Amino acid sequence: VSLLRSDIESQKERVVTEEEWLQKWEMGNIGFHKEQRHPLLQKYLDVLLNGRSGLRIFFPLCGKAVEMKWLADMGHTVVGVEVSEQAVKEFFSDHSLPYCEEPVPEISGAKMFQSTSGNISLYCCSIYDLSSSIIGKFDGVWDRGALVAVNPCDRQRYASLMINLVEKNSSYLLVTVSYDPNKHKGPPFYVPESEIKSLFGNCCEIRCLEKVDDFSERHRQWGLDYFLEVLYLLKFVA
């Protein structure tokens, strides 16, 4: 599909506030949450792990993603960030996981929720408040519903942060969505491959692994006639 410059421009000014995201969780308007493990993560898990065990894996804008528990149970350490405290608490209650809650000294008003076993730590704050000095660096990233949820005007800031948070030799699995951006204002926002190259291309190898038809009734109601999930592997080589 050849897209005109205006297609990418059509969402450029769109801003979704933190309050709107909190409200989505309060109202249960969370069509983006998947109850089952994401098939693309299951299929490409080996690519993310790359034969390594005991990794630190980052879930940006994690919501209550079920894959966090799955990876922690495999022996990895999972760190997520999410603006909605409700989402974080629901994650622990959905999985019957005991946790403790503590303030984050470096970030005013932020809280960190950690499973009692210590292998899942979820930060409740704006992702832009985080840095590697607060949460360390990661061997792997699962980014599904994060880059595509970030306001288009904040993408550069988001990408710079993510680059700062990954170790050399890390693998970053990134899921974007493809649809006609003139027919839906987002989120999720349309992020073309050219944009991924301009955001990340100067510090990692980018490979498109798969495109999957994810069209559903929900997307039809948005006025769309196609909706794809596109999976990329970003390899941060040493």
Short mmCIF file of the C-alpha atoms (twelve columns), coordinates in Angstrom:
data_MODEL
# 
_entry.id   MODEL 
# 
loop_
_atom_site.group_PDB 
_atom_site.id 
_atom_site.type_symbol 
_atom_site.label_atom_id 
_atom_site.label_alt_id 
_atom_site.label_comp_id 
_atom_site.label_asym_id 
_atom_site.label_seq_id 
_atom_site.Cartn_x 
_atom_site.Cartn_y 
_atom_site.Cartn_z 
_atom_site.pdbx_PDB_model_num 
ATOM 1   C CA . VAL A 1   0.000   0.000   0.000  1 
ATOM 2   C CA . SER A 2   1.660   3.243   -1.026 1 
ATOM 3   C CA . LEU A 3   0.858   5.926   1.478  1 
ATOM 4   C CA . LEU A 4   1.086   9.595   0.853  1 
ATOM 5   C CA . ARG A 5   2.907   11.914  3.212  1 
ATOM 6   C CA . SER A 6   -0.509  13.248  4.245  1 
ATOM 7   C CA . ASP A 7   -1.447  9.833   5.646  1 
ATOM 8   C CA . ILE A 8   1.339   10.010  8.182  1 
ATOM 9   C CA . GLU A 9   0.569   13.662  8.843  1 
ATOM 10  C CA . SER A 10  -3.090  12.907  9.546  1 
ATOM 11  C CA . GLN A 11  -2.385  11.718  13.111 1 
ATOM 12  C CA . LYS A 12  0.626   13.866  13.880 1 
ATOM 13  C CA . GLU A 13  -1.188  16.349  16.122 1 
ATOM 14  C CA . ARG A 14  -3.303  13.822  17.999 1 
ATOM 15  C CA . VAL A 15  -2.730  13.756  21.753 1 
ATOM 16  C CA . VAL A 16  -4.197  11.342  24.278 1 
ATOM 17  C CA . THR A 17  -3.758  12.576  27.838 1 
ATOM 18  C CA . GLU A 18  -2.783  10.530  30.864 1 
ATOM 19  C CA . GLU A 19  -6.266  11.197  32.270 1 
ATOM 20  C CA . GLU A 20  -7.834  9.607   29.191 1 
ATOM 21  C CA . TRP A 21  -5.739  6.447   29.657 1 
ATOM 22  C CA . LEU A 22  -6.674  6.280   33.352 1 
ATOM 23  C CA . GLN A 23  -10.307 6.669   32.389 1 
ATOM 24  C CA . LYS A 24  -10.087 3.788   29.896 1 
ATOM 25  C CA . TRP A 25  -9.006  1.514   32.758 1 
ATOM 26  C CA . GLU A 26  -11.666 2.881   35.122 1 
ATOM 27  C CA . MET A 27  -14.411 2.361   32.553 1 
ATOM 28  C CA . GLY A 28  -13.076 -1.045  31.531 1 
ATOM 29  C CA . ASN A 29  -12.658 0.331   28.022 1 
ATOM 30  C CA . ILE A 30  -9.557  -1.791  27.451 1 
ATOM 31  C CA . GLY A 31  -10.097 -3.527  24.135 1 
ATOM 32  C CA . PHE A 32  -6.312  -3.432  23.738 1 
ATOM 33  C CA . HIS A 33  -5.818  -5.887  26.614 1 
ATOM 34  C CA . LYS A 34  -5.431  -9.492  25.517 1 
ATOM 35  C CA . GLU A 35  -6.501  -12.245 27.928 1 
ATOM 36  C CA . GLN A 36  -4.315  -14.790 26.137 1 
ATOM 37  C CA . ARG A 37  -0.588  -14.709 25.535 1 
ATOM 38  C CA . HIS A 38  0.251   -12.868 22.334 1 
ATOM 39  C CA . PRO A 39  0.773   -15.393 19.512 1 
ATOM 40  C CA . LEU A 40  3.673   -13.389 18.065 1 
ATOM 41  C CA . LEU A 41  5.542   -13.468 21.370 1 
ATOM 42  C CA . GLN A 42  4.942   -17.195 21.686 1 
ATOM 43  C CA . LYS A 43  6.166   -17.752 18.132 1 
ATOM 44  C CA . TYR A 44  9.253   -15.541 18.389 1 
ATOM 45  C CA . LEU A 45  10.146  -15.999 22.050 1 
ATOM 46  C CA . ASP A 46  13.357  -17.792 21.046 1 
ATOM 47  C CA . VAL A 47  14.363  -14.776 18.980 1 
ATOM 48  C CA . LEU A 48  13.878  -12.527 22.011 1 
ATOM 49  C CA . LEU A 49  15.749  -14.840 24.378 1 
ATOM 50  C CA . ASN A 50  18.429  -15.751 21.843 1 
ATOM 51  C CA . GLY A 51  19.457  -18.835 23.809 1 
ATOM 52  C CA . ARG A 52  19.859  -16.895 27.055 1 
ATOM 53  C CA . SER A 53  18.256  -17.515 30.415 1 
ATOM 54  C CA . GLY A 54  17.631  -15.264 33.392 1 
ATOM 55  C CA . LEU A 55  17.165  -12.107 31.330 1 
ATOM 56  C CA . ARG A 56  15.856  -8.735  32.468 1 
ATOM 57  C CA . ILE A 57  12.891  -7.991  30.224 1 
ATOM 58  C CA . PHE A 58  11.126  -4.649  29.952 1 
ATOM 59  C CA . PHE A 59  7.423   -4.162  29.247 1 
ATOM 60  C CA . PRO A 60  6.803   -0.480  28.390 1 
ATOM 61  C CA . LEU A 61  3.223   0.738   29.039 1 
ATOM 62  C CA . CYS A 62  2.519   -2.770  30.293 1 
ATOM 63  C CA . GLY A 63  -1.112  -2.547  31.404 1 
ATOM 64  C CA . LYS A 64  -1.812  -5.942  32.945 1 
ATOM 65  C CA . ALA A 65  -0.149  -7.965  30.190 1 
ATOM 66  C CA . VAL A 66  -0.402  -11.677 30.961 1 
ATOM 67  C CA . GLU A 67  2.971   -12.349 29.304 1 
ATOM 68  C CA . MET A 68  4.738   -10.746 32.276 1 
ATOM 69  C CA . LYS A 69  3.766   -13.655 34.520 1 
ATOM 70  C CA . TRP A 70  4.616   -16.178 31.792 1 
ATOM 71  C CA . LEU A 71  8.165   -14.839 31.361 1 
ATOM 72  C CA . ALA A 72  8.723   -14.464 35.100 1 
ATOM 73  C CA . ASP A 73  7.679   -18.098 35.580 1 
ATOM 74  C CA . MET A 74  10.402  -19.045 33.063 1 
ATOM 75  C CA . GLY A 75  12.999  -17.521 35.340 1 
ATOM 76  C CA . HIS A 76  13.330  -14.063 33.824 1 
ATOM 77  C CA . THR A 77  13.089  -10.787 35.713 1 
ATOM 78  C CA . VAL A 78  10.273  -8.604  34.407 1 
ATOM 79  C CA . VAL A 79  10.007  -4.845  34.826 1 
ATOM 80  C CA . GLY A 80  7.007   -2.911  33.555 1 
ATOM 81  C CA . VAL A 81  5.822   0.673   33.626 1 
ATOM 82  C CA . GLU A 82  2.184   1.687   33.582 1 
ATOM 83  C CA . VAL A 83  0.411   4.937   34.397 1 
ATOM 84  C CA . SER A 84  -2.720  3.231   35.757 1 
ATOM 85  C CA . GLU A 85  -2.444  1.920   39.301 1 
ATOM 86  C CA . GLN A 86  -5.689  0.044   38.726 1 
ATOM 87  C CA . ALA A 87  -4.087  -1.889  35.846 1 
ATOM 88  C CA . VAL A 88  -1.075  -2.821  37.973 1 
ATOM 89  C CA . LYS A 89  -3.224  -4.012  40.889 1 
ATOM 90  C CA . GLU A 90  -5.460  -5.982  38.533 1 
ATOM 91  C CA . PHE A 91  -2.380  -7.726  37.144 1 
ATOM 92  C CA . PHE A 92  -1.427  -9.017  40.593 1 
ATOM 93  C CA . SER A 93  -4.982  -9.962  41.553 1 
ATOM 94  C CA . ASP A 94  -5.688  -11.670 38.196 1 
ATOM 95  C CA . HIS A 95  -2.725  -13.962 38.827 1 
ATOM 96  C CA . SER A 96  -3.248  -14.238 42.611 1 
ATOM 97  C CA . LEU A 97  0.251   -12.893 43.156 1 
ATOM 98  C CA . PRO A 98  1.133   -11.351 46.517 1 
ATOM 99  C CA . TYR A 99  3.016   -8.080  46.183 1 
ATOM 100 C CA . CYS A 100 4.360   -5.147  48.144 1 
ATOM 101 C CA . GLU A 101 4.122   -1.492  47.277 1 
ATOM 102 C CA . GLU A 102 6.737   1.186   47.884 1 
ATOM 103 C CA . PRO A 103 7.460   4.751   46.805 1 
ATOM 104 C CA . VAL A 104 10.124  5.460   44.180 1 
ATOM 105 C CA . PRO A 105 12.423  7.994   45.879 1 
ATOM 106 C CA . GLU A 106 13.653  9.521   42.595 1 
ATOM 107 C CA . ILE A 107 10.167  10.170  41.190 1 
ATOM 108 C CA . SER A 108 7.627   12.282  43.040 1 
ATOM 109 C CA . GLY A 109 4.321   10.435  43.451 1 
ATOM 110 C CA . ALA A 110 5.521   7.257   41.747 1 
ATOM 111 C CA . LYS A 111 5.012   3.801   43.267 1 
ATOM 112 C CA . MET A 112 6.660   0.486   42.585 1 
ATOM 113 C CA . PHE A 113 4.669   -2.711  42.977 1 
ATOM 114 C CA . GLN A 114 6.795   -5.828  43.317 1 
ATOM 115 C CA . SER A 115 5.768   -9.450  43.496 1 
ATOM 116 C CA . THR A 116 6.781   -11.022 46.805 1 
ATOM 117 C CA . SER A 117 8.976   -13.422 44.834 1 
ATOM 118 C CA . GLY A 118 10.808  -10.333 43.546 1 
ATOM 119 C CA . ASN A 119 10.816  -11.247 39.865 1 
ATOM 120 C CA . ILE A 120 8.127   -8.799  38.700 1 
ATOM 121 C CA . SER A 121 8.434   -5.070  39.398 1 
ATOM 122 C CA . LEU A 122 5.843   -2.687  37.996 1 
ATOM 123 C CA . TYR A 123 6.410   1.054   38.188 1 
ATOM 124 C CA . CYS A 124 3.316   3.203   38.353 1 
ATOM 125 C CA . CYS A 125 4.319   6.543   36.803 1 
ATOM 126 C CA . SER A 126 4.886   8.215   33.460 1 
ATOM 127 C CA . ILE A 127 7.376   6.259   31.365 1 
ATOM 128 C CA . TYR A 128 9.248   9.517   30.715 1 
ATOM 129 C CA . ASP A 129 10.105  9.763   34.414 1 
ATOM 130 C CA . LEU A 130 12.172  6.585   34.179 1 
ATOM 131 C CA . SER A 131 15.832  6.239   33.323 1 
ATOM 132 C CA . SER A 132 18.447  3.496   33.441 1 
ATOM 133 C CA . SER A 133 19.743  4.952   36.714 1 
ATOM 134 C CA . ILE A 134 16.355  4.167   38.301 1 
ATOM 135 C CA . ILE A 135 15.413  0.857   36.681 1 
ATOM 136 C CA . GLY A 136 18.674  -0.424  35.222 1 
ATOM 137 C CA . LYS A 137 19.177  -1.788  31.727 1 
ATOM 138 C CA . PHE A 138 17.502  -4.646  29.886 1 
ATOM 139 C CA . ASP A 139 18.431  -7.649  27.789 1 
ATOM 140 C CA . GLY A 140 15.049  -7.809  26.099 1 
ATOM 141 C CA . VAL A 141 11.992  -5.645  25.407 1 
ATOM 142 C CA . TRP A 142 8.467   -6.718  24.479 1 
ATOM 143 C CA . ASP A 143 6.762   -3.632  23.035 1 
ATOM 144 C CA . ARG A 144 3.198   -4.418  22.089 1 
ATOM 145 C CA . GLY A 145 0.716   -1.588  22.337 1 
ATOM 146 C CA . ALA A 146 3.361   0.828   23.638 1 
ATOM 147 C CA . LEU A 147 5.043   2.661   20.753 1 
ATOM 148 C CA . VAL A 148 1.669   2.638   18.964 1 
ATOM 149 C CA . ALA A 149 0.012   4.218   22.027 1 
ATOM 150 C CA . VAL A 150 2.565   6.974   22.540 1 
ATOM 151 C CA . ASN A 151 1.442   10.356  21.220 1 
ATOM 152 C CA . PRO A 152 3.056   10.835  17.791 1 
ATOM 153 C CA . CYS A 153 4.748   14.048  18.977 1 
ATOM 154 C CA . ASP A 154 6.457   12.056  21.773 1 
ATOM 155 C CA . ARG A 155 7.828   9.220   19.637 1 
ATOM 156 C CA . GLN A 156 11.357  10.598  19.402 1 
ATOM 157 C CA . ARG A 157 11.485  11.049  23.167 1 
ATOM 158 C CA . TYR A 158 10.145  7.530   23.681 1 
ATOM 159 C CA . ALA A 159 12.651  5.964   21.282 1 
ATOM 160 C CA . SER A 160 15.570  7.807   22.908 1 
ATOM 161 C CA . LEU A 161 14.503  6.510   26.308 1 
ATOM 162 C CA . MET A 162 14.181  2.938   25.043 1 
ATOM 163 C CA . ILE A 163 17.624  3.117   23.430 1 
ATOM 164 C CA . ASN A 164 18.989  4.321   26.770 1 
ATOM 165 C CA . LEU A 165 17.384  1.380   28.590 1 
ATOM 166 C CA . VAL A 166 18.775  -1.512  26.561 1 
ATOM 167 C CA . GLU A 167 22.058  -3.343  26.963 1 
ATOM 168 C CA . LYS A 168 24.340  -4.053  24.030 1 
ATOM 169 C CA . ASN A 169 23.331  -7.352  22.390 1 
ATOM 170 C CA . SER A 170 19.741  -6.977  23.523 1 
ATOM 171 C CA . SER A 171 16.721  -7.948  21.431 1 
ATOM 172 C CA . TYR A 172 13.669  -5.710  21.185 1 
ATOM 173 C CA . LEU A 173 10.472  -7.187  19.763 1 
ATOM 174 C CA . LEU A 174 8.248   -4.364  18.547 1 
ATOM 175 C CA . VAL A 175 4.664   -4.787  17.377 1 
ATOM 176 C CA . THR A 176 3.183   -1.966  15.331 1 
ATOM 177 C CA . VAL A 177 -0.155  -1.736  13.569 1 
ATOM 178 C CA . SER A 178 -0.920  -0.897  9.988  1 
ATOM 179 C CA . TYR A 179 -4.225  0.509   8.731  1 
ATOM 180 C CA . ASP A 180 -5.483  3.533   6.805  1 
ATOM 181 C CA . PRO A 181 -4.771  6.426   9.221  1 
ATOM 182 C CA . ASN A 182 -7.231  8.664   7.388  1 
ATOM 183 C CA . LYS A 183 -10.059 6.437   8.624  1 
ATOM 184 C CA . HIS A 184 -9.151  6.137   12.314 1 
ATOM 185 C CA . LYS A 185 -7.527  8.763   14.474 1 
ATOM 186 C CA . GLY A 186 -5.887  6.354   16.949 1 
ATOM 187 C CA . PRO A 187 -4.742  5.115   19.340 1 
ATOM 188 C CA . PRO A 188 -3.324  2.703   18.402 1 
ATOM 189 C CA . PHE A 189 -1.475  4.965   16.018 1 
ATOM 190 C CA . TYR A 190 -0.194  3.972   12.619 1 
ATOM 191 C CA . VAL A 191 3.624   3.789   12.651 1 
ATOM 192 C CA . PRO A 192 5.139   3.062   9.234  1 
ATOM 193 C CA . GLU A 193 8.410   1.182   8.765  1 
ATOM 194 C CA . SER A 194 10.089  4.375   7.562  1 
ATOM 195 C CA . GLU A 195 9.423   5.912   10.966 1 
ATOM 196 C CA . ILE A 196 10.859  2.932   12.835 1 
ATOM 197 C CA . LYS A 197 13.972  3.267   10.710 1 
ATOM 198 C CA . SER A 198 14.288  6.955   11.505 1 
ATOM 199 C CA . LEU A 199 13.676  6.385   15.244 1 
ATOM 200 C CA . PHE A 200 15.939  3.379   15.778 1 
ATOM 201 C CA . GLY A 201 17.913  2.833   12.581 1 
ATOM 202 C CA . ASN A 202 21.133  4.517   13.625 1 
ATOM 203 C CA . CYS A 203 21.710  2.265   16.651 1 
ATOM 204 C CA . CYS A 204 20.323  -1.140  15.774 1 
ATOM 205 C CA . GLU A 205 19.589  -3.609  13.020 1 
ATOM 206 C CA . ILE A 206 15.895  -3.686  12.126 1 
ATOM 207 C CA . ARG A 207 14.206  -6.721  10.664 1 
ATOM 208 C CA . CYS A 208 10.532  -7.117  9.879  1 
ATOM 209 C CA . LEU A 209 9.687   -10.646 11.052 1 
ATOM 210 C CA . GLU A 210 6.037   -10.953 10.196 1 
ATOM 211 C CA . LYS A 211 2.822   -9.192  9.209  1 
ATOM 212 C CA . VAL A 212 -0.391  -10.683 10.524 1 
ATOM 213 C CA . ASP A 213 -3.973  -9.904  9.607  1 
ATOM 214 C CA . ASP A 214 -5.557  -8.881  12.920 1 
ATOM 215 C CA . PHE A 215 -8.777  -7.418  11.500 1 
ATOM 216 C CA . SER A 216 -11.781 -7.799  13.801 1 
ATOM 217 C CA . GLU A 217 -15.295 -6.492  14.322 1 
ATOM 218 C CA . ARG A 218 -13.831 -3.787  16.565 1 
ATOM 219 C CA . HIS A 219 -11.755 -2.475  13.666 1 
ATOM 220 C CA . ARG A 220 -14.766 -2.609  11.359 1 
ATOM 221 C CA . GLN A 221 -16.608 -0.395  13.838 1 
ATOM 222 C CA . TRP A 222 -13.729 2.065   13.655 1 
ATOM 223 C CA . GLY A 223 -14.487 2.324   9.925  1 
ATOM 224 C CA . LEU A 224 -11.440 0.362   8.792  1 
ATOM 225 C CA . ASP A 225 -11.304 -2.285  6.102  1 
ATOM 226 C CA . TYR A 226 -7.920  -3.760  7.015  1 
ATOM 227 C CA . PHE A 227 -5.781  -3.934  10.157 1 
ATOM 228 C CA . LEU A 228 -2.408  -5.622  10.384 1 
ATOM 229 C CA . GLU A 229 -0.010  -6.289  13.215 1 
ATOM 230 C CA . VAL A 230 3.597   -5.922  12.118 1 
ATOM 231 C CA . LEU A 231 6.390   -7.475  14.164 1 
ATOM 232 C CA . TYR A 232 9.946   -6.116  14.038 1 
ATOM 233 C CA . LEU A 233 13.117  -7.333  15.653 1 
ATOM 234 C CA . LEU A 234 15.466  -4.578  16.743 1 
ATOM 235 C CA . LYS A 235 18.931  -6.009  17.450 1 
ATOM 236 C CA . PHE A 236 21.147  -3.699  19.484 1 
ATOM 237 C CA . VAL A 237 24.523  -5.009  18.421 1 
ATOM 238 C CA . ALA A 238 27.631  -4.390  20.466 1 
# 
